[in-house]
Amino acid sequence: MFKKSLLLLTLSSVVAVPALAAQAHGATPSPQAKTTAYASAFSKEDGKTKQSPSKVSAKAIANKAYGEEHWVTISSPIPSGWVIVRNQGNMNLIRDLNNAPDNAQLWVLGGSPIPTGWIVTRYQENSKYIQNVNNAAYGAQHWVLISSPIPTGWIVTRNNGNTNYIENVNNAPFGTERWVLLSSPIPAGWVITRTNGNTRYIKNIASAPIGYEQWVLLGSPLPSGWIIVRSQGSNNLIKRVS
């Protein structure tokens, strides 16, 4: 009788362990789904718990929340807003950074994509330290690596070796002016009014009234709804008509 009870207990444990593992990782594999993606699983070896790749259905990877992680093959595309945080053989561990908190920061692999609105502030061996600046306030400033993407509406104002100093000019008032490096992007609605060495002076005319006129350099971007009414030397006089 004792042996029979022990056998039943052993069999019930074999069934329960995979169920708990699936629950821990939010996986809900469907028997009919094809296995096309990978998620994290845990195994014990020498009394220590370690993470290793194991297959789950593609259904289980869809609509995941911020911070979710999954193992994928190195040939797998990386979804928008996801990053590569670790590599093991021919597998990458990816993490969802969509809807990340303001100023969230983490280390990612050197070959990882950088989500929109994130910057690279440090580099160490084969890793990059990235930060979320999507909701940064107007005027926020950061030192970033030269290789860092510059978010939309940010400008480069200074350089120091392999780093750039960037500033957020989204929502800048009409008429705001800034000196930027030649390598700086020019935000939409801004124009170049003069240059000095390796810098350019730019001005925000995005909300100018109809009929407003502005002298700009020949190489300046021309915002939508503006026309060139006169040229003089290396300058153009532009006017807003719509």
C-alpha positions as CSV (number, residue, x, y, z in Angstrom):
1,M,0.0,0.0,0.0
2,F,2.9,2.4,0.9
3,K,4.6,1.7,-2.5
4,K,1.4,2.4,-4.4
5,S,0.9,5.7,-2.6
6,L,4.5,6.7,-3.4
7,L,4.1,5.9,-7.0
8,L,0.9,8.0,-7.3
9,L,2.7,10.9,-5.6
10,T,5.6,10.6,-8.0
11,L,3.3,10.6,-11.1
12,S,1.4,13.7,-9.8
13,S,4.7,15.6,-9.3
14,V,5.7,14.9,-12.9
15,V,2.5,16.4,-14.2
16,A,2.6,19.4,-11.8
17,V,6.1,20.7,-12.5
18,P,5.6,21.7,-16.2
19,A,2.3,23.4,-15.3
20,L,4.0,25.5,-12.7
21,A,6.8,26.4,-15.1
22,A,4.3,27.6,-17.7
23,Q,2.4,29.6,-15.1
24,A,5.6,31.3,-13.9
25,H,6.4,32.6,-17.4
26,G,2.9,33.4,-18.5
27,A,3.0,30.8,-21.2
28,T,-0.3,29.2,-22.4
29,P,0.8,26.8,-25.2
30,S,-2.0,25.7,-27.5
31,P,-1.8,22.0,-28.6
32,Q,-2.8,23.1,-32.2
33,A,-0.3,26.0,-32.4
34,K,2.9,25.6,-34.4
35,T,6.1,26.2,-32.4
36,T,7.7,29.3,-34.0
37,A,9.0,31.3,-31.1
38,Y,11.0,30.7,-27.9
39,A,10.5,31.7,-24.2
40,S,12.5,31.4,-21.0
41,A,12.4,28.2,-19.0
42,F,14.2,27.2,-15.8
43,S,16.1,24.0,-15.0
44,K,18.0,22.8,-12.0
45,E,21.6,21.6,-12.2
46,D,23.8,20.8,-9.2
47,G,21.3,22.3,-6.9
48,K,21.3,25.7,-8.7
49,T,18.5,27.2,-10.8
50,K,19.7,28.4,-14.2
51,Q,17.9,29.8,-17.3
52,S,18.0,27.9,-20.6
53,P,16.1,28.2,-23.9
54,S,12.9,26.1,-24.4
55,K,10.2,26.3,-27.1
56,V,6.7,27.7,-26.6
57,S,4.0,28.5,-29.1
58,A,4.0,31.8,-31.0
59,K,0.6,32.6,-29.4
60,A,2.3,32.8,-26.0
61,I,4.7,35.6,-27.2
62,A,2.0,37.9,-28.5
63,N,0.7,41.0,-26.6
64,K,3.2,40.8,-23.8
65,A,3.8,43.5,-21.3
66,Y,6.8,45.7,-20.5
67,G,9.6,43.6,-19.1
68,E,8.5,40.3,-20.7
69,E,11.4,38.1,-21.9
70,H,11.7,35.4,-24.6
71,W,14.4,33.3,-26.1
72,V,14.6,33.6,-29.9
73,T,16.9,32.2,-32.5
74,I,19.7,34.7,-33.6
75,S,18.1,34.8,-37.1
76,S,14.7,35.9,-35.6
77,P,13.5,39.4,-36.3
78,I,13.3,41.6,-33.2
79,P,9.9,43.2,-32.7
80,S,9.6,46.9,-32.5
81,G,10.4,48.2,-29.0
82,W,12.2,45.0,-27.9
83,V,16.0,44.7,-27.2
84,I,18.5,41.9,-26.9
85,V,19.7,41.5,-23.3
86,R,21.7,38.2,-23.5
87,N,23.1,35.6,-25.9
88,Q,23.5,31.9,-25.4
89,G,24.9,29.9,-28.4
90,N,22.5,30.4,-31.3
91,M,19.8,32.0,-29.1
92,N,19.1,35.6,-28.0
93,L,17.1,36.6,-24.9
94,I,14.9,39.6,-25.9
95,R,13.0,41.9,-23.6
96,D,9.9,44.1,-24.3
97,L,10.6,47.8,-23.5
98,N,7.3,49.1,-24.9
99,N,5.5,51.3,-22.3
100,A,8.7,51.5,-20.2
101,P,8.6,53.9,-17.3
102,D,10.1,57.4,-17.8
103,N,13.9,57.4,-17.6
104,A,14.1,53.6,-17.5
105,Q,17.7,52.4,-18.0
106,L,19.3,49.0,-18.7
107,W,22.3,47.2,-20.3
108,V,21.7,45.6,-23.7
109,L,24.0,43.7,-26.0
110,G,26.1,45.7,-28.4
111,G,24.2,44.4,-31.5
112,S,20.7,45.1,-30.0
113,P,18.4,47.5,-31.7
114,I,17.7,50.7,-29.8
115,P,14.0,51.5,-29.4
116,T,12.6,54.8,-30.6
117,G,13.1,57.6,-28.0
118,W,16.0,55.8,-26.2
119,I,19.6,57.0,-26.1
120,V,22.9,55.2,-25.5
121,T,24.9,56.7,-22.6
122,R,27.7,54.2,-22.0
123,Y,29.5,51.3,-23.6
124,Q,31.3,48.4,-21.9
125,E,32.9,45.5,-23.8
126,N,29.9,44.1,-25.8
127,S,27.2,45.9,-24.0
128,K,25.4,49.3,-24.2
129,Y,23.7,51.2,-21.4
130,I,20.5,52.8,-22.7
131,Q,17.9,55.2,-21.3
132,N,14.3,56.1,-22.1
133,V,13.8,59.8,-22.9
134,N,10.5,59.5,-24.7
135,N,8.7,61.8,-22.2
136,A,11.6,64.1,-21.3
137,A,10.6,67.7,-20.6
138,Y,11.5,70.6,-23.0
139,G,15.1,71.6,-22.3
140,A,16.3,68.2,-20.9
141,Q,19.9,67.5,-21.6
142,H,22.0,64.4,-21.7
143,W,25.5,63.2,-22.6
144,V,25.3,60.3,-25.1
145,L,27.8,58.3,-27.1
146,I,28.5,59.5,-30.7
147,S,26.9,56.3,-31.9
148,S,23.7,56.9,-30.0
149,P,20.6,57.7,-32.0
150,I,19.3,61.3,-31.6
151,P,15.6,61.2,-30.7
152,T,13.2,63.3,-32.8
153,G,13.2,66.9,-31.7
154,W,16.6,66.7,-30.0
155,I,19.7,68.7,-31.1
156,V,23.5,68.3,-30.6
157,T,25.0,71.3,-28.9
158,R,28.4,70.1,-27.8
159,N,31.0,67.3,-28.3
160,N,33.6,65.9,-26.0
161,G,35.7,63.1,-27.5
162,N,33.4,60.1,-28.2
163,T,30.3,61.8,-26.6
164,N,27.7,64.4,-27.6
165,Y,25.7,66.7,-25.5
166,I,22.1,66.7,-26.7
167,E,19.1,68.9,-25.8
168,N,15.3,68.3,-26.1
169,V,13.7,71.2,-28.0
170,N,10.3,69.6,-28.6
171,N,7.6,72.1,-27.7
172,A,10.1,75.0,-27.9
173,P,8.4,78.4,-28.1
174,F,8.2,80.2,-31.4
175,G,11.4,82.2,-32.1
176,T,13.7,80.0,-29.9
177,E,17.3,79.9,-31.2
178,R,20.1,77.6,-30.4
179,W,23.7,77.0,-31.6
180,V,24.2,73.4,-32.7
181,L,27.0,71.3,-34.1
182,L,27.2,70.8,-37.9
183,S,26.4,67.1,-37.2
184,S,23.2,67.9,-35.3
185,P,19.8,67.1,-36.9
186,I,17.6,70.1,-37.6
187,P,14.2,69.6,-36.0
188,A,11.0,70.0,-38.2
189,G,10.0,73.7,-38.4
190,W,13.5,75.0,-37.6
191,V,15.8,76.8,-40.0
192,I,19.5,77.7,-40.2
193,T,20.1,81.5,-40.0
194,R,24.0,81.6,-39.7
195,T,27.1,79.5,-39.2
196,N,30.3,79.9,-37.3
197,G,33.1,77.4,-37.8
198,N,31.7,73.9,-37.0
199,T,28.4,75.3,-35.5
200,R,25.1,76.5,-36.9
201,Y,22.6,78.9,-35.4
202,I,19.0,77.6,-35.8
203,K,15.6,79.1,-35.1
204,N,12.2,77.7,-34.5
205,I,9.6,79.2,-36.9
206,A,7.2,76.2,-36.8
207,S,4.3,78.3,-35.4
208,A,5.0,81.5,-37.3
209,P,1.9,83.4,-38.6
210,I,0.9,83.5,-42.2
211,G,2.9,86.2,-44.0
212,Y,5.9,86.0,-41.6
213,E,9.3,86.4,-43.3
214,Q,12.7,85.0,-42.3
215,W,16.2,85.2,-43.7
216,V,17.9,81.8,-43.8
217,L,21.1,80.3,-45.2
218,L,21.0,78.7,-48.7
219,G,21.4,75.2,-47.2
220,S,18.7,75.7,-44.6
221,P,15.7,73.3,-44.7
222,L,12.5,75.0,-45.9
223,P,9.5,74.1,-43.7
224,S,6.2,73.0,-45.3
225,G,4.1,76.0,-46.3
226,W,7.0,78.4,-46.9
227,I,8.3,79.8,-50.1
228,I,11.5,81.6,-51.2
229,V,10.7,85.2,-52.2
230,R,14.3,86.6,-52.6
231,S,17.9,85.5,-52.7
232,Q,20.9,87.6,-51.6
233,G,24.4,86.2,-51.6
234,S,24.3,83.1,-49.4
235,N,20.9,83.8,-48.0
236,N,17.3,83.3,-48.9
237,L,14.3,85.3,-47.7
238,I,11.5,82.9,-47.0
239,K,7.8,83.6,-46.3
240,R,5.0,81.6,-44.8
241,V,2.0,81.3,-47.1
242,S,0.1,78.4,-45.6
